[in-house]
Amino acid sequence: MDLPTASTAGASFYGRSAGGTTRFVVDTERELLVGATFVGPEVADFLQAATIAIVGEVPIDRLVHAIAPFPARSELWLKFIEAYGR
């Protein structure tokens, strides 16, 4: 699943031209996040949460409870959960 990294309210802190793409790879049978790629300015902020979700095999249904702050770029996780249909 691909999402624009600049799709959150928090991305506006980096300007209108601060683009980028995020790709989430989901094992749909087990409903787990198994991979993530982040492209854009200062995307390193997303790596720890992705690593915990992937290595810890956190089910997507549980990720719903990890509320992202607003406004912040980490709202990208909320966009992922919404796009996944939870």
C-alpha positions in Angstrom: 0.0 0.0 0.0 1.5 3.4 -1.0 0.6 6.6 0.7 2.0 10.1 0.2 4.3 11.0 3.0 3.1 14.6 2.8 -0.6 13.6 3.3 -0.7 14.6 7.0 -1.3 17.9 8.7 2.1 17.7 10.3 3.7 17.5 6.9 2.8 21.1 6.4 5.5 22.1 8.9 8.0 21.1 6.1 6.4 23.2 3.4 4.1 22.5 0.4 6.8 20.9 -1.7 8.0 18.4 0.9 6.8 15.4 -0.9 7.6 11.7 -0.5 6.1 8.3 -0.5 5.5 5.6 2.1 5.1 2.0 1.2 3.6 -0.4 3.7 3.8 -4.1 2.9 1.1 -6.2 4.6 0.8 -9.9 5.0 -3.0 -10.0 4.5 -3.4 -13.6 5.7 -1.9 -12.9 9.1 -2.8 -9.2 9.0 0.7 -8.1 10.0 2.9 -5.3 8.7 5.9 -7.1 7.2 7.8 -4.2 5.6 7.9 -0.4 5.2 9.8 2.1 3.1 9.7 5.8 3.7 10.9 8.4 1.2 11.0 12.1 1.9 12.5 14.7 4.2 13.2 13.5 7.8 11.5 10.2 7.4 13.8 8.6 9.9 11.2 9.6 12.5 9.0 6.8 11.3 11.6 4.0 11.5 11.3 3.0 15.1 7.5 2.6 15.1 7.8 0.5 11.9 10.6 -1.7 13.4 8.5 -2.3 16.5 5.4 -3.2 14.5 7.3 -5.5 12.1 9.8 -7.3 14.5 7.1 -7.5 17.2 4.6 -8.9 14.7 2.0 -6.5 16.1 -1.4 -7.3 14.4 -2.9 -4.4 12.5 -5.9 -4.5 14.8 -3.6 -3.6 17.7 -1.9 -0.8 15.8 -5.3 0.9 15.9 -4.6 1.6 19.6 -1.3 3.3 19.0 -2.8 6.8 18.5 -0.6 9.2 16.6 -0.3 12.8 17.9 -2.0 15.6 16.0 -0.7 17.5 14.1 2.4 15.5 13.4 3.9 13.6 10.5 3.4 10.4 12.5 -0.3 10.7 11.6 0.9 8.6 8.6 0.2 5.6 10.8 -3.4 6.7 11.1 -3.6 7.1 7.3 -2.3 3.6 6.9 -4.9 2.1 9.3 -7.7 4.0 7.6 -6.6 2.9 4.2 -6.3 -0.7 5.3 -9.9 -0.5 6.4 -9.8 -0.6 10.2 
